[in-house]
């Protein structure tokens, strides 16, 4: 069975899902791994209101249902802990149901911000899944991906990178380099390498992912990540080239006054500053600032305008244009 990336689907045949994420570059708390239990909707009947088909004397005496308390995250975690303990006692640690229960408990811990507990349970679940199903089984892959996300969330990029390396190798072998899940694994690996300071490896994987992805939006995000890695590696001109491509694309698709376009425009101006290209920094930041002033109805744009104003003043000072800088401050 071909797996979809967690964050897009359930593995319905096994009852497992992958833990969740938000955004293209950073990790958020994983999403719920379980099928949600739904309490029946209760609609209170006002005292004395007639109930169709019921005798009048019974209607007056009918009790009003009490609201059912909504389970808290802690209550759900406790329930999952009891479920796991019961399965361990009855079936052992290497039964498929036990492995599923451990994965689900780990996901709940991750949602609650209990990062270390989540990592510990995912590690155990992966060890058990490898023993029972093998390295390349769908269940093993999902738990490995969950563990990789948990490592990232726990600020352990080297450990996360080790898991993404395995996932990338497996997905590339099964589905090819241009597959959506393969590109996702390569992207996460590039980010982890960047966080570990392995900049050359990060740049190489970002570049490959840019070539392989079919999504225009994802390609933009990858170019932005690539530009960060190139800047950290001192390759400022290369970083500027990536930002210019993203800016041109967003202007065409979104317009120059769109917040996402302005953010990239701002980053490009700062990249010129980092590269020591002062006059180009002034020109770029001034253009972005003026565009933002004309699009300042959005509160986010107004906040960005203030940052642009500050950075433009700094760029003016850097090239000796102090009068123009003082006019902004």
Secondary structure, 3 states (H helix, E strand, C coil): CCCCCHHHCEECCCCEECCCCCCCCCCCCCCCCCCCCCCCCCCCCCCCCCCCCCCHHHHHHCCCCCCCCCCCHHHHHHHHHHHHHHHHHHHCCCCHHHHHHHHHHHHHHHHCCCHHHHHHHHHHHHHHHHHHHCCCCHHHHHHHHHHHHHHHHCCCHHHHHHHHHHHHHHHHHHHCCCCHHHHHHHHHHHHHHHHHCCHHHHHHHHHHHHHHCCCHHHHHHHHHHHHHHHHHCCCHHHHHHHHHHHHHHHHHHHCCCCHHHHHHHHHHHHHHHHCCCHHHHHHHHHHHHHHHHCCCCCHHHHHHHHHHHHHHHHHHHHCCCHHHHHHHC
